[in-house]
Amino acid sequence: MARPGDSANVAATALDRFRSARLPAAKNSAAEKLLAAASELMIARNSIEVSLSDLAQRSGVNAALVKYHFGNKEGLLLALLARTAEAQFSGLEYLLAQPITATAKLRLHVAGIVNAYYRFPYLNRLIHVLLHASSEEAAEAVSQFFVKPLLDFQSRLLEEGVAAGEFKPVDPVFFYIHLIGACDHLFHGRHTMARAIGVGEVTDEVRRRYIEHMADILLGGLLTRNGAPADDVSG
């Protein structure tokens, strides 16, 4: 049975491990090569199943350095997700502070999420593995640096839209599931769709159209009569 304070200790340990995992990637070329190789292989194979020998061959770095820099393969996957999250989420506070409508901010946010999945189509599968098939510490770290910041940003953006009279009140968790799930299915589920109805690769044109589609669908359910359309942000 968990003792009082256990969950807090797990969270602190996980975040410490996350921070230490990030630093080598920023300062050490071997660590960065391993992370880049993992990302490239996952994209090329449409799978997050990558062996240490695959990483070594792709990166030109000795596989033993995975343990040296990241502790184990789980640590490498955590560092890869952390690097991606840091790159994608660094502008969220900046966007929230911009003197534009909540509607315009939401369109920009939808574009940012779709673009992130376009660049890193393995994102959700990596998150699921680290949340449900890895250690408790890894799961807690993912919650702290990926899920919670994104949910918090979306909740505040939705509240801002409601306060401005632009949005109807909606459940931010449902909004998160809708947007993230839709992005994941386009970029991961396209192989199933290809077999069923001949859907091809996600090209840049498809990416642009999907941004507009998702923004229109989401705003169609959010906007009040006072909500105003925003400019095209699909570029």
C-alpha positions as CSV (number, residue, x, y, z in Angstrom):
1,M,0.0,0.0,0.0
2,A,1.3,3.5,-0.9
3,R,2.3,5.6,2.1
4,P,1.5,9.3,2.3
5,G,3.9,11.3,0.2
6,D,4.8,8.4,-2.0
7,S,3.2,9.9,-5.1
8,A,5.0,13.2,-4.5
9,N,8.3,11.4,-4.1
10,V,7.7,9.5,-7.4
11,A,6.9,12.8,-9.1
12,A,10.0,14.5,-7.9
13,T,12.2,11.6,-8.8
14,A,10.6,11.4,-12.3
15,L,11.1,15.0,-12.9
16,D,14.7,14.9,-11.7
17,R,15.3,12.0,-14.1
18,F,13.6,13.9,-16.9
19,R,15.8,17.0,-16.3
20,S,19.0,15.0,-16.2
21,A,17.9,13.1,-19.4
22,R,17.5,16.4,-21.2
23,L,20.9,17.8,-20.4
24,P,23.1,15.3,-22.3
25,A,21.1,15.7,-25.4
26,A,21.7,19.5,-25.4
27,K,25.4,19.2,-24.5
28,N,26.7,15.9,-25.9
29,S,26.9,15.1,-29.6
30,A,26.7,11.3,-29.0
31,A,23.5,11.7,-27.0
32,E,22.0,14.0,-29.6
33,K,22.9,11.5,-32.4
34,L,21.1,8.7,-30.5
35,L,18.0,10.8,-30.1
36,A,18.0,11.9,-33.7
37,A,18.5,8.3,-34.8
38,A,15.6,7.1,-32.7
39,S,13.3,9.8,-34.1
40,E,14.3,9.0,-37.7
41,L,13.8,5.3,-37.3
42,M,10.4,5.7,-35.7
43,I,9.2,7.9,-38.5
44,A,10.6,5.7,-41.3
45,R,9.1,2.5,-39.8
46,N,5.9,4.0,-38.5
47,S,6.7,2.2,-35.2
48,I,8.4,3.0,-31.9
49,E,9.9,-0.5,-31.8
50,V,13.6,0.4,-32.3
51,S,16.4,-1.9,-31.0
52,L,19.7,-0.7,-29.5
53,S,21.6,-2.2,-32.5
54,D,19.3,-0.3,-34.8
55,L,20.2,2.9,-33.0
56,A,23.9,2.2,-33.1
57,Q,23.8,1.5,-36.8
58,R,21.8,4.5,-37.6
59,S,23.7,6.9,-35.4
60,G,27.2,5.6,-35.7
61,V,27.4,5.6,-31.9
62,N,28.2,2.6,-29.7
63,A,24.9,1.2,-28.2
64,A,26.6,1.1,-24.8
65,L,26.3,4.9,-24.7
66,V,22.5,4.6,-24.3
67,K,23.1,3.4,-20.8
68,Y,25.8,6.0,-20.2
69,H,23.7,8.9,-21.3
70,F,20.1,7.8,-20.5
71,G,20.3,4.9,-18.1
72,N,18.4,2.5,-20.3
73,K,16.1,2.5,-23.3
74,E,13.2,3.8,-21.3
75,G,15.4,6.8,-20.4
76,L,16.2,7.4,-24.0
77,L,12.5,7.3,-25.0
78,L,11.7,9.7,-22.2
79,A,14.5,12.1,-23.3
80,L,13.2,11.9,-26.9
81,L,9.7,12.8,-25.8
82,A,11.0,15.5,-23.5
83,R,13.0,17.1,-26.3
84,T,10.0,17.1,-28.6
85,A,7.7,18.5,-25.9
86,E,10.2,21.3,-25.1
87,A,10.4,22.3,-28.8
88,Q,6.6,22.2,-29.3
89,F,5.4,23.8,-26.0
90,S,8.0,26.5,-25.6
91,G,5.7,29.0,-27.3
92,L,2.4,28.3,-25.5
93,E,2.7,31.0,-22.9
94,Y,3.8,33.5,-25.6
95,L,0.7,32.6,-27.7
96,L,-1.6,33.0,-24.7
97,A,-0.2,36.5,-24.0
98,Q,-0.7,37.8,-27.6
99,P,-3.2,40.6,-28.1
100,I,-5.4,38.7,-30.5
101,T,-8.8,36.9,-30.1
102,A,-9.1,33.6,-28.4
103,T,-10.5,32.3,-31.7
104,A,-7.3,33.3,-33.5
105,K,-5.2,31.8,-30.7
106,L,-7.1,28.5,-31.0
107,R,-6.5,28.3,-34.8
108,L,-2.8,28.9,-34.3
109,H,-2.8,26.2,-31.5
110,V,-4.5,23.7,-33.8
111,A,-2.0,24.4,-36.5
112,G,0.9,23.9,-34.0
113,I,-0.5,20.5,-32.9
114,V,-1.1,19.2,-36.4
115,N,2.4,20.4,-37.5
116,A,3.9,18.6,-34.5
117,Y,2.3,15.4,-35.5
118,Y,3.3,15.9,-39.1
119,R,6.9,16.2,-38.0
120,F,6.7,13.5,-35.3
121,P,3.9,11.1,-36.1
122,Y,5.0,8.7,-33.4
123,L,4.1,11.1,-30.6
124,N,1.0,9.5,-29.2
125,R,2.4,5.9,-29.4
126,L,5.5,7.1,-27.5
127,I,3.3,8.8,-24.9
128,H,1.1,5.6,-24.5
129,V,4.1,3.4,-24.0
130,L,5.7,5.7,-21.4
131,L,2.4,6.1,-19.6
132,H,1.1,2.5,-19.6
133,A,4.0,0.1,-20.4
134,S,6.9,1.7,-18.5
135,S,7.9,2.5,-15.0
136,E,5.8,4.6,-12.6
137,E,8.5,7.2,-12.7
138,A,8.4,7.5,-16.4
139,A,4.6,7.7,-16.4
140,E,4.7,10.5,-13.8
141,A,7.3,12.4,-15.8
142,V,5.3,12.3,-19.0
143,S,2.2,13.5,-17.1
144,Q,4.2,16.4,-15.6
145,F,6.0,17.7,-18.7
146,F,3.7,16.7,-21.5
147,V,0.0,16.0,-20.6
148,K,-0.5,18.5,-17.8
149,P,1.1,21.6,-19.5
150,L,-0.9,21.0,-22.7
151,L,-4.1,20.5,-20.7
152,D,-3.4,23.6,-18.6
153,F,-2.8,25.7,-21.7
154,Q,-5.9,24.5,-23.4
155,S,-8.0,25.0,-20.3
156,R,-6.9,28.6,-20.0
157,L,-7.4,29.3,-23.7
158,L,-10.9,27.9,-23.5
159,E,-11.7,29.9,-20.4
160,E,-10.4,33.1,-22.1
161,G,-12.7,32.4,-25.0
162,V,-15.7,31.9,-22.7
163,A,-14.9,35.1,-20.8
164,A,-14.7,37.1,-24.0
165,G,-18.0,35.7,-25.2
166,E,-16.4,33.9,-28.1
167,F,-16.7,30.3,-26.9
168,K,-19.3,28.1,-25.4
169,P,-18.2,26.3,-22.2
170,V,-16.8,22.9,-23.0
171,D,-14.9,20.2,-21.0
172,P,-11.2,20.8,-21.6
173,V,-10.4,17.1,-21.2
174,F,-12.9,16.3,-24.0
175,F,-11.3,19.1,-26.1
176,Y,-7.8,17.6,-25.5
177,I,-8.9,14.1,-26.4
178,H,-10.7,15.4,-29.6
179,L,-7.7,17.3,-30.9
180,I,-4.9,15.0,-29.9
181,G,-6.8,11.8,-30.9
182,A,-7.7,13.3,-34.3
183,C,-4.1,14.2,-35.0
184,D,-2.9,10.8,-33.9
185,H,-5.3,9.0,-36.1
186,L,-4.4,10.9,-39.3
187,F,-0.7,10.3,-39.0
188,H,-0.7,6.9,-37.4
189,G,-4.0,5.5,-38.7
190,R,-3.4,6.5,-42.3
191,H,-2.0,3.0,-43.0
192,T,-5.4,1.4,-42.0
193,M,-7.2,4.0,-44.1
194,A,-4.9,3.3,-47.0
195,R,-6.0,-0.3,-47.1
196,A,-9.6,0.6,-46.7
197,I,-10.1,3.5,-49.1
198,G,-6.8,4.2,-50.7
199,V,-5.7,7.1,-48.6
200,G,-2.1,8.0,-49.4
201,E,0.8,9.6,-47.5
202,V,0.2,12.8,-45.5
203,T,1.6,15.4,-47.9
204,D,2.1,19.1,-47.1
205,E,-1.1,19.8,-48.9
206,V,-3.0,17.3,-46.7
207,R,-1.4,18.9,-43.7
208,R,-2.7,22.3,-44.7
209,R,-6.2,21.0,-45.4
210,Y,-6.3,19.1,-42.1
211,I,-5.4,22.2,-40.1
212,E,-8.3,24.1,-41.7
213,H,-10.6,21.1,-41.2
214,M,-9.7,20.6,-37.5
215,A,-9.9,24.3,-36.8
216,D,-13.3,24.6,-38.5
217,I,-14.7,21.5,-36.8
218,L,-13.6,22.5,-33.3
219,L,-14.6,26.1,-33.7
220,G,-17.9,25.0,-35.2
221,G,-18.7,23.5,-31.8
222,L,-17.1,26.3,-29.7
223,L,-18.1,29.6,-31.2
224,T,-21.0,31.6,-29.9
225,R,-22.7,34.2,-32.1
226,N,-20.1,36.7,-30.9
227,G,-17.2,34.5,-32.1
228,A,-15.4,35.9,-35.0
229,P,-13.6,34.0,-37.8
230,A,-9.8,34.2,-37.9
231,D,-7.3,34.4,-40.7
232,D,-5.8,31.3,-42.5
233,V,-3.0,29.8,-40.3
234,S,-2.3,26.6,-42.3
235,G,1.0,27.8,-43.7
